[in-house]
């Protein structure tokens, strides 16, 4: 029987014109649909989004998922599929995965991510493998991968990082500075050229002076 535009009595064992299905056939789920101030019963093969099927000796019912942002659930407190934009993790729905877990975009699930240990202390400030002779250098710290991710496609966080630091000794013992070899060679070459030019000009001056006499 049908009442109004919707076949509200389909699958019913008993039905009311005003309230729709009251009891459902075997294996079907009773669902109480609300539309504004009105509500009526329906008998469904599967429960709609946000509900799960609860089988009881008396009558199978559609019960609401009590988990926030859940689209479908296995039980009252365990979500199997979250709403769009949310990740499923241990029966709950999250905007972002908890620490230690990574988002698997194709399934919208949180899986075990790459676990890293604590940072080491900052290393010695150095530059060009020297700990003196410069004003500024770099210091580095590292951390180890404790647990590899469940999927090879999930990247691990960085395990080494460096920062600028000030040298403890700007001048090396013995007065040597950590100058670049190229600059030192250029200065020596320039000085040599100046000496050669000075000697050449002096020789020309002596030769001119002797001729004039």
C-alpha positions as CSV (number, residue, x, y, z in Angstrom):
1,X,0.0,0.0,0.0
2,X,1.1,3.6,-0.6
3,X,0.0,6.8,1.2
4,X,0.8,10.1,-0.5
5,X,3.8,10.5,-2.9
6,X,6.1,8.1,-1.0
7,X,5.6,4.3,-0.8
8,X,6.0,4.5,3.0
9,X,4.5,1.0,3.6
10,X,6.9,-0.9,1.4
11,X,8.5,-3.9,3.3
12,X,6.3,-3.4,6.3
13,X,4.6,-6.1,8.4
14,X,2.3,-3.4,9.8
15,X,1.8,0.1,8.6
16,X,-0.1,3.3,9.5
17,X,-1.3,5.9,7.2
18,X,0.0,8.7,9.5
19,X,3.1,7.1,10.9
20,X,4.2,4.8,8.0
21,X,5.9,1.5,8.9
22,X,5.5,0.2,12.5
23,X,7.1,-3.2,12.0
24,X,9.4,-4.4,9.3
25,X,9.8,-7.7,7.4
26,X,12.7,-10.0,8.4
27,X,16.2,-8.8,7.5
28,X,15.0,-5.2,6.8
29,X,15.9,-2.3,9.1
30,X,13.4,0.0,10.7
31,X,14.3,3.7,10.1
32,X,12.4,6.6,11.6
33,X,12.6,9.4,9.1
34,X,11.9,13.0,10.2
35,X,10.8,15.7,7.9
36,X,10.1,19.0,9.8
37,X,7.6,18.3,12.5
38,X,6.5,15.1,10.9
39,X,8.1,11.6,11.3
40,X,7.3,8.3,9.8
41,X,8.8,4.8,9.7
42,X,10.5,3.1,6.8
43,X,11.8,-0.4,6.2
44,X,15.2,-0.4,4.4
45,X,17.7,-3.0,3.2
46,X,20.6,-0.7,4.5
47,X,20.7,2.3,6.8
48,X,21.2,5.8,5.4
49,X,24.4,7.9,5.8
50,X,25.1,8.6,9.5
51,X,23.3,5.5,10.7
52,X,24.3,1.8,11.3
53,X,22.2,-1.3,11.3
54,X,21.5,-2.8,14.8
55,X,20.1,-6.3,14.8
56,X,17.9,-7.3,17.8
57,X,15.6,-10.3,18.4
58,X,12.6,-7.9,18.4
59,X,13.3,-5.9,15.3
60,X,16.3,-4.6,13.3
61,X,16.8,-0.9,13.6
62,X,18.8,2.0,12.2
63,X,20.7,3.7,14.9
64,X,22.5,7.0,14.6
65,X,26.3,7.1,14.6
66,X,27.4,9.0,17.7
67,X,30.8,10.0,16.2
68,X,31.2,13.5,15.0
69,X,31.7,14.0,11.2
70,X,31.0,10.3,10.5
71,X,29.3,9.2,7.3
72,X,28.9,5.5,8.1
73,X,29.7,3.5,11.1
74,X,30.1,-0.1,12.2
75,X,28.7,0.5,15.7
76,X,27.6,3.5,17.8
77,X,31.2,4.4,18.6
78,X,33.3,3.1,15.6
79,X,33.2,5.0,12.3
80,X,34.1,3.2,9.1
81,X,33.8,6.1,6.7
82,X,34.2,9.8,7.6
83,X,32.6,12.8,5.9
84,X,34.4,14.5,3.0
85,X,37.5,16.3,4.2
86,X,38.0,14.2,7.3
87,X,40.5,11.3,8.0
88,X,39.5,8.1,9.6
89,X,41.6,6.9,12.5
90,X,40.7,4.2,15.0
91,X,37.0,4.7,14.5
92,X,37.1,8.5,14.8
93,X,37.2,11.3,12.3
94,X,39.9,14.0,12.2
95,X,40.7,17.1,10.1
96,X,44.4,16.2,10.4
97,X,46.1,13.0,11.6
98,X,47.4,12.8,15.2
99,X,51.2,13.0,15.9
100,X,53.1,9.9,14.7
101,X,50.5,9.2,11.9
102,X,50.4,10.2,8.3
103,X,47.5,10.9,6.0
104,X,46.8,8.3,3.2
105,X,45.0,10.6,0.8
106,X,43.6,7.9,-1.5
107,X,41.7,6.2,1.4
108,X,41.4,9.3,3.7
109,X,42.9,7.3,6.5
110,X,45.6,7.9,9.1
111,X,48.4,5.2,9.0
112,X,51.5,4.8,11.1
113,X,54.0,7.4,9.9
114,X,57.8,7.8,10.2
115,X,58.8,8.0,13.8
116,X,62.0,9.8,14.6
117,X,64.0,10.2,17.8
118,X,65.0,13.3,19.7
119,X,67.4,15.9,18.3
120,X,71.1,15.6,19.3
121,X,73.0,18.5,20.8
122,X,74.2,21.1,18.3
123,X,77.7,20.2,17.0
124,X,80.9,22.3,16.9
125,X,80.7,25.5,15.0
126,X,83.0,25.2,11.9
127,X,83.6,26.4,8.4
128,X,85.7,24.6,5.7
129,X,86.4,21.9,8.3
130,X,88.0,24.5,10.5
131,X,86.9,25.7,14.0
132,X,88.9,28.9,13.9
133,X,89.9,31.6,11.4
134,X,86.4,32.9,10.6
135,X,83.9,35.0,12.3
136,X,80.9,32.9,11.2
137,X,80.3,29.2,10.6
138,X,77.7,26.5,10.7
139,X,76.6,24.0,13.4
140,X,74.6,20.9,12.8
141,X,72.3,18.6,14.8
142,X,70.8,15.2,13.8
143,X,68.2,12.7,14.9
144,X,67.6,9.0,14.1
145,X,64.7,7.2,12.4
146,X,63.2,5.0,15.1
147,X,60.4,3.5,13.1
148,X,59.9,3.4,9.3
149,X,56.5,4.4,7.9
150,X,53.9,1.8,7.0
151,X,54.0,2.9,3.4
152,X,57.1,3.7,1.3
153,X,55.3,6.7,-0.2
154,X,55.1,8.4,3.2
155,X,58.1,10.7,3.7
156,X,60.1,11.0,6.9
157,X,60.7,14.3,8.6
158,X,64.1,15.9,8.2
159,X,66.8,14.1,10.2
160,X,69.5,16.8,10.0
161,X,69.5,20.6,10.2
162,X,72.1,23.4,10.3
163,X,72.2,26.9,11.5
164,X,74.6,29.9,11.4
165,X,76.9,30.3,14.4
166,X,79.6,32.5,15.6
167,X,83.1,31.1,15.9
168,X,84.6,30.7,19.3
169,X,88.0,31.7,18.0
170,X,88.2,34.1,15.1
171,X,92.0,33.8,14.8
172,X,93.7,30.5,14.8
173,X,96.7,29.8,17.1
174,X,99.9,31.1,15.6
175,X,98.2,34.1,14.0
176,X,97.0,32.2,11.0
177,X,93.6,33.0,9.6
178,X,91.3,30.7,7.6
179,X,91.5,32.7,4.4
180,X,90.6,31.2,1.1
181,X,93.6,30.0,-0.9
182,X,92.4,31.7,-4.0
183,X,92.4,35.1,-2.3
184,X,95.9,34.5,-0.8
185,X,97.3,33.5,-4.2
186,X,95.8,36.6,-5.8
187,X,97.3,38.9,-3.3
188,X,100.8,37.3,-3.6
189,X,100.6,37.5,-7.4
190,X,99.5,41.1,-7.3
191,X,102.4,42.0,-4.9
192,X,104.9,40.2,-7.2
193,X,103.6,42.1,-10.3
194,X,104.0,45.4,-8.4
195,X,107.6,44.6,-7.5
196,X,108.4,43.6,-11.0
197,X,106.9,46.8,-12.4
198,X,108.8,48.9,-9.9
199,X,112.1,47.2,-10.8
200,X,111.4,47.7,-14.5
201,X,110.7,51.4,-14.0
202,X,113.8,51.8,-11.9
203,X,116.0,50.2,-14.6
204,X,114.5,52.5,-17.3
205,X,115.2,55.5,-15.1
206,X,118.8,54.5,-14.6
207,X,119.3,53.9,-18.3
208,X,117.8,57.3,-19.3
209,X,119.9,59.1,-16.7
210,X,123.1,57.5,-18.0
211,X,122.3,58.5,-21.6
212,X,121.7,62.1,-20.6
213,X,125.1,62.3,-19.0
